[in-house]
Amino acid sequence: MKVKYTAFLCFLLFLALPVFATHVAVLETTGATGVLSLEEKQYLTDVLRSEAVKILPAEQNYTIMTRENISMMLPPGKAIEDCEGSCLVETGKNISADYVTQGHVGRFANNLTITVELYETAGNKLMGSFSSKAPNIEALEVEIRQKSNELFSRIIVSSFGKIDLQPVLNKNMGLESDLEIKIDGENSKNGRKYTRGIWETSPGSHEIEFTHHCYEPQKFKINVLTGKTVNINNTMEPLMGTISLTTNYKNAFREVPVSVNATVVGKTPFTGRVPLCGKIEVGEESFKEVVPLVWNEKKQLEITHSLQKAKPTIEEMRVDSLSAAEQMAKQMAAEAAAKEALAKEKRSKIAKPISITLMVLGLAGIGAGIYENMVGEDEREKYDDANFNNESDFKKQWDKVESAKTLRNIFYGVGGGLIGAGAIVFFVF
């Protein structure tokens, strides 16, 4: 009856242990007959157990089983000192230990020797060991303390699980650097800020939190198992707000398409829910413009956006065509006038000297006509005053008068014509 009661207490004790704790049993140090006393072997066991406590702290979910725990959970008739050699792993399983370790003391020449082995009970696997020698038990204690760290650290490495943090963000919304990740309320581990990627952590339950000013925050719990990786690829849901958007162009309303993250969602005037960090555009094709959003606490905006450019309507294209035609006609007339002025200027450079020459020649002709007129008058006076002896002399003198008159008229005509031609060239060309 007493045996059954003890077994029942052991069972209750096991249930009371933390569900996710890693249990490590340091069994009693064994040794060859006569090498060490029972008290000395127990002391070395206590040294090894104390090193395990330092390296595997309880706050990281490690439980170092006491001598009393181990004794109570051993099968009936089994003493704690009886556990060595091939039964080491089996003993670890009997006491529900995840890892079991034990030292064995011997003697070599004048030195004490010790060999410490560490086993994983689930896989019946030797995790590591160390051997040392020392002249006495005090020196052997120093060896145990120096070499236990590396041995028990193997449990830490093997007992870790991993979390692969890969939250999914919309490529068009928000910067990766603005994403904050927390594990168990902390945003960093050993001075390193939690970021996207794989992180080692202790087995058990952990709280994960994602926050980003563009997305709804996420907080949830996961269970990490030893040697396993938990993949977290939650899609972050964007934070939403409501906008009422209208557009005008040149102080008049203009209906244009509305796009959210390059997807057309309607036309102005537009009212609807949009992501806080979404890219809002109005217009189409090469006439698209970004509408800046500055959200208030209520996440509601009323926006009137003045378009810098807009795709022309059919009426605007017709008016623009007429205006363009008129402008083109004016431009062509101006170009023609400019060409004519330039040509006239070129002609003027040539015509002016010619016109001056013609008028000078014309004045010379007039002068010659005046001279011939004077000659004619002189010859007429001679004609009137002369007494001619014969008809031949009479005719000769009269011919002189007529010749002077003819030359006078020719010079007057030529001179007047040259002056007129010069004036025409001057004013016309």
VOPAGU-2260 file (C-alpha; in pm, 1 decimal, decimal comma):
REM VOPAGU-2260
SITE   aa  ch    i         X         Y         Z
SITE  MET   A    0       0,0       0,0       0,0
SITE  LYS   A    1     286,8     229,9      88,7
SITE  VAL   A    2     452,6     161,0    -247,9
SITE  LYS   A    3     130,9     251,1    -436,7
SITE  TYR   A    4      97,5     569,4    -234,0
SITE  THR   A    5     454,5     669,8    -310,9
SITE  ALA   A    6     407,2     603,2    -681,5
SITE  PHE   A    7      89,6     810,9    -678,3
SITE  LEU   A    8     273,2    1100,1    -515,4
SITE  CYS   A    9     542,9    1075,4    -777,6
SITE  PHE   A   10     279,7    1090,8   -1050,4
SITE  LEU   A   11     125,5    1400,8    -893,2
SITE  LEU   A   12     469,7    1556,3    -863,5
SITE  PHE   A   13     533,2    1500,5   -1231,6
SITE  LEU   A   14     199,8    1661,0   -1323,1
SITE  ALA   A   15     292,4    1960,1   -1113,7
SITE  LEU   A   16     607,5    2022,3   -1317,6
SITE  PRO   A   17     575,9    2295,9   -1587,4
SITE  VAL   A   18     429,1    2152,7   -1903,2
SITE  PHE   A   19     684,7    2310,9   -2132,1
SITE  ALA   A   20     986,9    2282,4   -1901,0
SITE  THR   A   21    1296,4    2090,0   -2003,8
SITE  HIS   A   22    1385,5    1843,8   -1723,4
SITE  VAL   A   23    1750,6    1765,6   -1659,4
SITE  ALA   A   24    1854,5    1491,4   -1412,4
SITE  VAL   A   25    2204,3    1483,2   -1264,3
SITE  LEU   A   26    2242,2    1130,6   -1134,2
SITE  GLU   A   27    2473,9    1034,7    -851,6
SITE  THR   A   28    2843,9    1017,3    -930,7
SITE  THR   A   29    2973,5     662,0    -937,8
SITE  GLY   A   30    3326,0     537,8    -882,2
SITE  ALA   A   31    3551,2     241,4    -847,9
SITE  THR   A   32    3559,6      72,8    -507,5
SITE  GLY   A   33    3767,3     255,5    -254,9
SITE  VAL   A   34    3845,6     555,5    -474,4
SITE  LEU   A   35    3607,4     803,6    -306,7
SITE  SER   A   36    3375,4     788,1     -11,6
SITE  LEU   A   37    2996,2     816,7     -55,3
SITE  GLU   A   38    3007,5    1171,8      84,0
SITE  GLU   A   39    3279,0    1273,1    -165,3
SITE  LYS   A   40    3085,4    1131,0    -461,0
SITE  GLN   A   41    2769,9    1310,1    -344,2
SITE  TYR   A   42    2967,1    1633,7    -315,6
SITE  LEU   A   43    3092,4    1604,4    -674,2
SITE  THR   A   44    2733,3    1530,5    -781,9
SITE  ASP   A   45    2619,0    1848,6    -606,2
SITE  VAL   A   46    2894,2    2047,9    -782,4
SITE  LEU   A   47    2782,0    1913,5   -1121,1
SITE  ARG   A   48    2415,7    1982,4   -1035,3
SITE  SER   A   49    2491,9    2340,1    -923,2
SITE  GLU   A   50    2671,4    2406,8   -1252,4
SITE  ALA   A   51    2365,9    2278,3   -1436,9
SITE  VAL   A   52    2145,7    2522,3   -1240,7
SITE  LYS   A   53    2372,1    2816,5   -1335,3
SITE  ILE   A   54    2387,2    2729,5   -1704,2
SITE  LEU   A   55    2022,9    2619,3   -1740,7
SITE  PRO   A   56    1820,4    2880,2   -1544,7
SITE  ALA   A   57    1461,8    2818,2   -1440,4
SITE  GLU   A   58    1341,4    3143,8   -1604,2
SITE  GLN   A   59    1422,6    2982,8   -1939,0
SITE  ASN   A   60    1198,5    2687,5   -1857,8
SITE  TYR   A   61    1471,7    2450,7   -1743,5
SITE  THR   A   62    1408,9    2228,7   -1439,6
SITE  ILE   A   63    1710,7    2067,5   -1272,2
SITE  MET   A   64    1571,5    1773,5   -1077,8
SITE  THR   A   65    1680,5    1745,9    -713,6
SITE  ARG   A   66    1816,3    1433,5    -544,1
SITE  GLU   A   67    1481,2    1395,0    -366,0
SITE  ASN   A   68    1280,9    1429,1    -691,7
SITE  ILE   A   69    1489,5    1162,7    -858,9
SITE  SER   A   70    1467,8     921,7    -561,9
SITE  MET   A   71    1090,4     954,3    -539,9
SITE  MET   A   72    1040,5     883,7    -909,4
SITE  LEU   A   73    1268,7     580,2    -929,9
SITE  PRO   A   74    1098,0     240,7    -960,3
SITE  PRO   A   75    1048,5      50,3    -632,0
SITE  GLY   A   76    1362,6    -118,0    -507,1
SITE  LYS   A   77    1588,5      99,4    -727,4
SITE  ALA   A   78    1847,9     311,3    -545,4
SITE  ILE   A   79    1976,2     636,8    -695,7
SITE  GLU   A   80    2333,3     510,6    -665,3
SITE  ASP   A   81    2251,1     207,1    -876,8
SITE  CYS   A   82    2214,8     411,0   -1197,9
SITE  GLU   A   83    2518,6     385,5   -1419,7
SITE  GLY   A   84    2635,9     250,5   -1748,5
SITE  SER   A   85    2375,9     103,2   -1984,0
SITE  CYS   A   86    2084,9     187,4   -1759,9
SITE  LEU   A   87    2159,9     560,8   -1756,9
SITE  VAL   A   88    1918,6     651,5   -2038,4
SITE  GLU   A   89    1656,6     405,9   -1915,4
SITE  THR   A   90    1676,3     559,0   -1570,8
SITE  GLY   A   91    1629,5     903,5   -1725,1
SITE  LYS   A   92    1312,6     781,9   -1897,1
SITE  ASN   A   93    1182,1     628,7   -1572,4
SITE  ILE   A   94    1208,5     962,1   -1394,0
SITE  SER   A   95    1064,4    1156,8   -1696,2
SITE  ALA   A   96    1385,8    1349,1   -1757,5
SITE  ASP   A   97    1453,3    1496,3   -2101,8
SITE  TYR   A   98    1827,1    1489,2   -2043,4
SITE  VAL   A   99    2032,1    1284,6   -1798,1
SITE  THR   A  100    2397,1    1320,4   -1697,8
SITE  GLN   A  101    2631,1    1134,7   -1465,6
SITE  GLY   A  102    2995,7    1135,8   -1363,5
SITE  HIS   A  103    3222,5     833,6   -1303,2
SITE  VAL   A  104    3536,3     869,0   -1092,6
SITE  GLY   A  105    3842,1     644,9   -1124,3
SITE  ARG   A  106    4212,8     653,1   -1055,0
SITE  PHE   A  107    4504,0     663,2   -1298,8
SITE  ALA   A  108    4853,8     650,7   -1154,5
SITE  ASN   A  109    4853,8     910,2    -879,7
SITE  ASN   A  110    4561,5    1114,0   -1023,4
SITE  LEU   A  111    4188,2    1101,7    -980,6
SITE  THR   A  112    3996,0    1083,5   -1307,7
SITE  ILE   A  113    3638,8    1173,7   -1395,0
SITE  THR   A  114    3425,2    1115,7   -1703,1
SITE  VAL   A  115    3090,3    1296,3   -1736,2
SITE  GLU   A  116    2835,5    1195,6   -2003,9
SITE  LEU   A  117    2518,0    1373,0   -2114,7
SITE  TYR   A  118    2232,2    1184,3   -2287,9
SITE  GLU   A  119    1907,1    1286,8   -2453,5
SITE  THR   A  120    1657,1    1030,4   -2331,6
SITE  ALA   A  121    1400,7    1060,1   -2610,5
SITE  GLY   A  122    1647,7     966,1   -2882,1
SITE  ASN   A  123    1885,3     764,3   -2665,4
SITE  LYS   A  124    2155,1     995,9   -2798,1
SITE  LEU   A  125    2487,5    1091,1   -2642,7
SITE  MET   A  126    2490,9    1471,4   -2649,0
SITE  GLY   A  127    2847,4    1515,4   -2522,4
SITE  SER   A  128    3102,7    1426,1   -2256,9
SITE  PHE   A  129    3426,2    1539,8   -2099,0
SITE  SER   A  130    3712,1    1370,2   -1911,3
SITE  SER   A  131    3961,1    1521,2   -1671,4
SITE  LYS   A  132    4225,2    1418,3   -1418,4
SITE  ALA   A  133    4350,9    1590,4   -1105,8
SITE  PRO   A  134    4576,8    1503,0    -811,4
SITE  ASN   A  135    4298,4    1544,1    -553,2
SITE  ILE   A  136    3927,0    1598,9    -512,1
SITE  GLU   A  137    3962,4    1978,7    -477,4
SITE  ALA   A  138    4139,4    2004,2    -811,7
SITE  LEU   A  139    3884,3    1764,5    -962,7
SITE  GLU   A  140    3608,2    2003,9    -851,0
SITE  VAL   A  141    3778,7    2288,2   -1039,5
SITE  GLU   A  142    3791,4    2072,7   -1353,4
SITE  ILE   A  143    3418,7    1996,5   -1326,5
SITE  ARG   A  144    3326,2    2363,9   -1290,4
SITE  GLN   A  145    3544,5    2465,2   -1586,0
SITE  LYS   A  146    3416,7    2200,7   -1829,7
SITE  SER   A  147    3047,8    2180,6   -1733,5
SITE  ASN   A  148    2958,2    2501,0   -1916,2
SITE  GLU   A  149    3030,2    2363,4   -2262,2
SITE  LEU   A  150    2858,3    2033,7   -2182,4
SITE  PHE   A  151    2529,1    2177,2   -2053,4
SITE  SER   A  152    2525,7    2445,0   -2327,0
SITE  ARG   A  153    2460,8    2159,1   -2568,4
SITE  ILE   A  154    2117,0    2124,5   -2408,0
SITE  ILE   A  155    2041,3    2491,5   -2477,1
SITE  VAL   A  156    2133,5    2455,8   -2842,7
SITE  SER   A  157    1935,3    2137,5   -2889,6
SITE  SER   A  158    1634,3    2256,5   -2691,9
SITE  PHE   A  159    1575,1    2574,7   -2889,3
SITE  GLY   A  160    1293,8    2615,0   -3133,5
SITE  LYS   A  161    1274,0    2871,0   -3413,9
SITE  ILE   A  162    1026,1    3132,9   -3532,0
SITE  ASP   A  163    1032,9    3240,3   -3896,7
SITE  LEU   A  164     874,6    3586,4   -3903,0
SITE  GLN   A  165     749,0    3676,0   -4250,4
SITE  PRO   A  166     450,7    3913,6   -4219,8
SITE  VAL   A  167     307,0    4001,7   -4562,5
SITE  LEU   A  168     289,7    4373,5   -4649,5
SITE  ASN   A  169     138,5    4531,7   -4959,4
SITE  LYS   A  170     431,2    4628,2   -5183,6
SITE  ASN   A  171     263,8    4961,3   -5258,0
SITE  MET   A  172     198,9    5062,5   -4897,0
SITE  GLY   A  173     442,2    5149,5   -4624,1
SITE  LEU   A  174     810,6    5095,4   -4561,8
SITE  GLU   A  175     953,7    4771,5   -4426,6
SITE  SER   A  176    1157,9    4977,1   -4179,5
SITE  ASP   A  177     835,1    5102,7   -4013,5
SITE  LEU   A  178     732,6    4747,6   -3919,8
SITE  GLU   A  179     777,0    4674,4   -3547,7
SITE  ILE   A  180     791,7    4315,8   -3423,6
SITE  LYS   A  181     763,0    4210,7   -3061,5
SITE  ILE   A  182     807,1    3868,2   -2903,8
SITE  ASP   A  183     668,3    3836,8   -2552,3
SITE  GLY   A  184     636,4    4214,4   -2531,1
SITE  GLU   A  185    1000,1    4281,4   -2624,5
SITE  ASN   A  186    1114,6    4437,6   -2952,5
SITE  SER   A  187    1473,0    4310,6   -2931,7
SITE  LYS   A  188    1684,2    4018,2   -2817,3
SITE  ASN   A  189    2036,8    4057,7   -2685,0
SITE  GLY   A  190    2046,3    4411,7   -2822,4
SITE  ARG   A  191    1927,6    4307,6   -3170,4
SITE  LYS   A  192    1597,0    4450,7   -3289,2
SITE  TYR   A  193    1346,5    4190,6   -3405,0
SITE  THR   A  194    1312,3    4203,7   -3782,8
SITE  ARG   A  195    1180,9    3981,7   -4059,5
SITE  GLY   A  196    1362,2    3648,4   -4052,4
SITE  ILE   A  197    1436,3    3342,5   -3837,1
SITE  TRP   A  198    1485,8    3376,4   -3461,6
SITE  GLU   A  199    1577,2    3111,9   -3202,8
SITE  THR   A  200    1363,0    3095,1   -2892,4
SITE  SER   A  201    1289,2    2865,4   -2603,9
SITE  PRO   A  202    1016,0    2602,4   -2639,9
SITE  GLY   A  203     671,2    2689,2   -2512,5
SITE  SER   A  204     408,6    2954,3   -2561,0
SITE  HIS   A  205     511,5    3293,4   -2701,0
SITE  GLU   A  206     317,1    3608,0   -2786,8
SITE  ILE   A  207     386,4    3766,0   -3125,0
SITE  GLU   A  208     293,1    4125,6   -3208,9
SITE  PHE   A  209     313,3    4310,7   -3543,3
SITE  THR   A  210     255,1    4687,6   -3559,9
SITE  HIS   A  211     281,3    4929,2   -3853,7
SITE  HIS   A  212     123,0    5271,6   -3895,6
SITE  CYS   A  213     -25,2    5160,1   -4230,3
SITE  TYR   A  214    -180,2    4833,4   -4104,7
SITE  GLU   A  215    -407,5    4689,3   -3840,5
SITE  PRO   A  216    -198,7    4562,6   -3544,7
SITE  GLN   A  217    -179,0    4187,4   -3491,8
SITE  LYS   A  218    -123,2    4005,7   -3163,1
SITE  PHE   A  219    -143,3    3628,4   -3123,3
SITE  LYS   A  220      12,7    3333,5   -2941,5
SITE  ILE   A  221     213,6    3044,8   -3081,9
SITE  ASN   A  222     358,6    2727,1   -2937,8
SITE  VAL   A  223     723,8    2654,5   -3015,0
SITE  LEU   A  224     853,6    2298,1   -2999,2
SITE  THR   A  225    1212,1    2193,5   -2947,6
SITE  GLY   A  226    1399,8    2163,7   -3276,9
SITE  LYS   A  227    1100,2    2284,4   -3478,2
SITE  THR   A  228    1038,8    2601,4   -3678,0
SITE  VAL   A  229     709,4    2789,7   -3662,5
SITE  ASN   A  230     643,1    2974,8   -3987,6
SITE  ILE   A  231     448,0    3298,2   -3949,6
SITE  ASN   A  232     338,7    3459,2   -4275,7
SITE  ASN   A  233      28,8    3649,0   -4169,0
SITE  THR   A  234    -108,0    3898,1   -4421,1
SITE  MET   A  235    -124,6    4245,3   -4267,6
SITE  GLU   A  236    -461,1    4412,1   -4321,0
SITE  PRO   A  237    -434,0    4781,1   -4421,2
SITE  LEU   A  238    -577,8    5053,4   -4200,3
SITE  MET   A  239    -869,1    5220,6   -4380,2
SITE  GLY   A  240   -1017,0    5568,7   -4391,2
SITE  THR   A  241   -1302,8    5742,7   -4573,8
SITE  ILE   A  242   -1254,6    6015,5   -4835,0
SITE  SER   A  243   -1499,2    6238,2   -5024,1
SITE  LEU   A  244   -1312,1    6354,5   -5331,9
SITE  THR   A  245   -1408,2    6599,1   -5606,8
SITE  THR   A  246   -1195,3    6756,0   -5880,6
SITE  ASN   A  247   -1200,4    7077,8   -6079,8
SITE  TYR   A  248   -1006,6    7210,4   -6374,2
SITE  LYS   A  249    -968,5    7580,3   -6446,5
SITE  ASN   A  250   -1221,2    7657,2   -6168,5
SITE  ALA   A  251   -1486,2    7424,6   -6313,3
SITE  PHE   A  252   -1583,1    7071,2   -6207,9
SITE  ARG   A  253   -1420,2    6800,1   -6416,0
SITE  GLU   A  254   -1513,9    6430,8   -6393,5
SITE  VAL   A  255   -1204,9    6208,0   -6393,0
SITE  PRO   A  256   -1125,9    5845,3   -6293,2
SITE  VAL   A  257   -1006,3    5770,8   -5935,9
SITE  SER   A  258    -736,2    5503,3   -5879,0
SITE  VAL   A  259    -619,8    5341,0   -5555,3
SITE  ASN   A  260    -281,3    5167,8   -5582,7
SITE  ALA   A  261    -308,6    5175,7   -5964,4
SITE  THR   A  262    -658,1    5018,0   -5964,8
SITE  VAL   A  263    -952,8    5228,7   -6089,6
SITE  VAL   A  264   -1224,1    5238,6   -5820,7
SITE  GLY   A  265   -1461,3    5500,3   -5963,0
SITE  LYS   A  266   -1496,7    5857,3   -6088,7
SITE  THR   A  267   -1521,1    6193,9   -5921,3
SITE  PRO   A  268   -1714,7    6294,0   -5723,0
SITE  PHE   A  269   -1598,2    5986,6   -5527,1
SITE  THR   A  270   -1679,0    5871,5   -5174,0
SITE  GLY   A  271   -1539,3    5549,3   -5034,4
SITE  ARG   A  272   -1298,3    5363,3   -4805,8
SITE  VAL   A  273    -931,1    5370,0   -4898,5
SITE  PRO   A  274    -608,1    5251,9   -4728,9
SITE  LEU   A  275    -445,5    5519,2   -4513,1
SITE  CYS   A  276    -113,4    5461,6   -4688,0
SITE  GLY   A  277    -262,3    5394,1   -5031,1
SITE  LYS   A  278    -161,3    5588,7   -5343,6
SITE  ILE   A  279    -463,5    5789,0   -5457,8
SITE  GLU   A  280    -453,1    5916,7   -5818,2
SITE  VAL   A  281    -698,2    6109,9   -6035,1
SITE  GLY   A  282    -699,9    6133,4   -6414,0
SITE  GLU   A  283    -600,7    5885,1   -6677,9
SITE  GLU   A  284    -305,6    5789,3   -6891,7
SITE  SER   A  285     -49,4    6070,7   -6906,7
SITE  PHE   A  286    -284,9    6304,3   -6718,3
SITE  LYS   A  287    -268,4    6115,9   -6382,5
SITE  GLU   A  288    -197,2    6316,2   -6067,4
SITE  VAL   A  289    -136,6    6203,2   -5709,5
SITE  VAL   A  290    -377,1    6337,0   -5446,9
SITE  PRO   A  291    -191,1    6397,8   -5117,8
SITE  LEU   A  292    -368,6    6269,5   -4804,9
SITE  VAL   A  293    -316,7    6407,4   -4454,5
SITE  TRP   A  294    -538,7    6205,1   -4223,7
SITE  ASN   A  295    -706,1    6336,5   -3911,1
SITE  GLU   A  296    -792,9    6140,6   -3598,8
SITE  LYS   A  297   -1136,1    6049,9   -3735,9
SITE  LYS   A  298    -980,1    5905,2   -4053,3
SITE  GLN   A  299   -1227,5    6106,7   -4264,8
SITE  LEU   A  300   -1133,7    6358,7   -4533,0
SITE  GLU   A  301   -1317,8    6592,4   -4769,2
SITE  ILE   A  302   -1090,2    6691,9   -5057,1
SITE  THR   A  303   -1130,6    6926,1   -5354,1
SITE  HIS   A  304    -836,5    6867,8   -5584,7
SITE  SER   A  305    -746,2    7127,1   -5848,1
SITE  LEU   A  306    -614,7    6945,4   -6154,4
SITE  GLN   A  307    -291,9    7075,2   -6301,6
SITE  LYS   A  308    -375,9    6911,1   -6632,1
SITE  ALA   A  309    -670,4    6721,3   -6775,6
SITE  LYS   A  310    -750,8    6516,5   -7083,4
SITE  PRO   A  311    -938,4    6758,2   -7316,1
SITE  THR   A  312   -1307,2    6705,3   -7389,6
SITE  ILE   A  313   -1445,4    6693,0   -7749,3
SITE  GLU   A  314   -1569,9    7053,5   -7719,3
SITE  GLU   A  315   -1231,9    7167,7   -7583,4
SITE  MET   A  316   -1055,5    6992,5   -7868,4
SITE  ARG   A  317   -1286,2    7169,8   -8122,8
SITE  VAL   A  318   -1230,7    7510,0   -7964,7
SITE  ASP   A  319    -860,8    7440,6   -7939,8
SITE  SER   A  320    -854,1    7343,2   -8309,1
SITE  LEU   A  321   -1025,8    7669,3   -8414,6
SITE  SER   A  322    -799,5    7870,0   -8191,5
SITE  ALA   A  323    -499,0    7688,2   -8328,5
SITE  ALA   A  324    -613,4    7757,0   -8686,3
SITE  GLU   A  325    -660,2    8127,7   -8614,6
SITE  GLN   A  326    -327,6    8143,2   -8442,2
SITE  MET   A  327    -165,2    7966,9   -8735,2
SITE  ALA   A  328    -324,0    8210,7   -8983,6
SITE  LYS   A  329    -201,9    8507,6   -8780,3
SITE  GLN   A  330     139,3    8355,4   -8758,1
SITE  MET   A  331     152,2    8291,9   -9133,6
SITE  ALA   A  332      40,4    8652,4   -9207,5
SITE  ALA   A  333     301,6    8786,5   -8969,0
SITE  GLU   A  334     567,1    8569,0   -9128,4
SITE  ALA   A  335     461,3    8687,5   -9477,1
SITE  ALA   A  336     468,7    9051,7   -9367,7
SITE  ALA   A  337     808,8    8999,5   -9214,7
SITE  LYS   A  338     934,1    8839,2   -9534,9
SITE  GLU   A  339     790,5    9123,7   -9742,5
SITE  ALA   A  340     945,8    9384,9   -9514,6
SITE  LEU   A  341    1278,8    9206,3   -9537,7
SITE  ALA   A  342    1250,1    9186,3   -9916,8
SITE  LYS   A  343    1148,0    9551,3   -9936,2
SITE  GLU   A  344    1445,5    9643,7   -9723,0
SITE  LYS   A  345    1671,8    9449,4   -9955,5
SITE  ARG   A  346    1511,9    9611,9  -10259,6
SITE  SER   A  347    1539,3    9953,9  -10097,3
SITE  LYS   A  348    1911,4    9914,4  -10056,9
SITE  ILE   A  349    1938,7    9867,5  -10433,9
SITE  ALA   A  350    1652,9   10099,4  -10545,3
SITE  LYS   A  351    1761,2   10412,7  -10357,6
SITE  PRO   A  352    2095,5   10458,2  -10536,8
SITE  ILE   A  353    1923,9   10385,8  -10867,7
SITE  SER   A  354    1642,5   10633,6  -10797,1
SITE  ILE   A  355    1890,7   10902,1  -10697,2
SITE  THR   A  356    2096,2   10836,3  -11009,4
SITE  LEU   A  357    1786,9   10857,5  -11229,2
SITE  MET   A  358    1673,5   11183,0  -11066,3
SITE  VAL   A  359    2023,3   11333,5  -11095,5
SITE  LEU   A  360    2028,7   11238,0  -11463,2
SITE  GLY   A  361    1675,9   11379,1  -11495,3
SITE  LEU   A  362    1785,3   11710,9  -11343,6
SITE  ALA   A  363    2081,7   11712,3  -11577,0
SITE  GLY   A  364    1841,7   11659,3  -11870,1
SITE  ILE   A  365    1622,8   11947,9  -11748,0
SITE  GLY   A  366    1934,4   12160,4  -11715,1
SITE  ALA   A  367    2032,7   12069,7  -12070,9
SITE  GLY   A  368    1678,3   12157,7  -12186,9
SITE  ILE   A  369    1704,0   12497,1  -12017,4
SITE  TYR   A  370    2038,4   12552,0  -12188,8
SITE  GLU   A  371    1895,7   12461,0  -12526,0
SITE  ASN   A  372    1599,4   12689,2  -12460,4
SITE  MET   A  373    1839,9   12975,3  -12399,7
SITE  VAL   A  374    2028,8   12885,3  -12714,5
SITE  GLY   A  375    1703,5   12880,1  -12905,7
SITE  GLU   A  376    1606,2   13223,8  -12778,0
SITE  ASP   A  377    1945,5   13362,7  -12876,9
SITE  GLU   A  378    1915,5   13212,2  -13221,7
SITE  ARG   A  379    1562,1   13356,5  -13257,7
SITE  GLU   A  380    1687,5   13704,7  -13170,7
SITE  LYS   A  381    1955,0   13663,6  -13432,7
SITE  TYR   A  382    1692,2   13550,2  -13673,7
SITE  ASP   A  383    1468,4   13846,6  -13600,2
SITE  ASP   A  384    1749,7   14104,9  -13620,6
SITE  ALA   A  385    1932,5   13971,3  -13924,4
SITE  ASN   A  386    1904,5   14094,0  -14282,9
SITE  PHE   A  387    1956,3   13791,7  -14494,8
SITE  ASN   A  388    2110,8   13830,6  -14841,0
SITE  ASN   A  389    1951,4   13523,2  -14970,1
SITE  GLU   A  390    1691,6   13266,1  -14880,3
SITE  SER   A  391    1954,8   13002,9  -14796,1
SITE  ASP   A  392    2094,9   13208,1  -14505,7
SITE  PHE   A  393    1740,5   13267,7  -14387,0
SITE  LYS   A  394    1671,3   12893,3  -14379,8
SITE  LYS   A  395    1997,0   12812,8  -14203,0
SITE  GLN   A  396    1926,2   13054,8  -13922,8
SITE  TRP   A  397    1571,8   12928,5  -13879,4
SITE  ASP   A  398    1698,1   12572,6  -13868,1
SITE  LYS   A  399    1921,7   12668,7  -13576,9
SITE  VAL   A  400    1618,8   12806,4  -13392,0
SITE  GLU   A  401    1418,5   12491,7  -13458,7
SITE  SER   A  402    1706,9   12261,4  -13368,4
SITE  ALA   A  403    1749,2   12437,6  -13032,8
SITE  LYS   A  404    1375,9   12404,6  -12964,4
SITE  THR   A  405    1381,8   12034,7  -13058,4
SITE  LEU   A  406    1681,4   11963,3  -12833,0
SITE  ARG   A  407    1516,3   12165,1  -12557,9
SITE  ASN   A  408    1201,9   11951,1  -12578,8
SITE  ILE   A  409    1402,0   11627,9  -12593,1
SITE  PHE   A  410    1606,2   11719,0  -12288,7
SITE  TYR   A  411    1293,1   11834,7  -12102,9
SITE  GLY   A  412    1117,6   11507,0  -12189,7
SITE  VAL   A  413    1412,0   11285,2  -12105,9
SITE  GLY   A  414    1489,7   11478,5  -11788,2
SITE  GLY   A  415    1127,7   11474,7  -11671,5
SITE  GLY   A  416    1102,3   11102,2  -11749,4
SITE  LEU   A  417    1419,8   11022,0  -11556,6
SITE  ILE   A  418    1300,9   11224,7  -11255,0
SITE  GLY   A  419     962,8   11046,8  -11265,9
SITE  ALA   A  420    1127,2   10706,5  -11296,6
SITE  GLY   A  421    1359,9   10789,5  -11008,0
SITE  ALA   A  422    1061,7   10895,3  -10792,7
SITE  ILE   A  423     874,8   10574,2  -10877,2
SITE  VAL   A  424    1175,3   10357,6  -10790,6
SITE  PHE   A  425    1227,9   10552,6  -10467,0
SITE  PHE   A  426     871,5   10529,7  -10337,7
SITE  VAL   A  427     764,9   10195,2  -10482,7
SITE  PHE   A  428    1071,3    9984,6  -10435,6
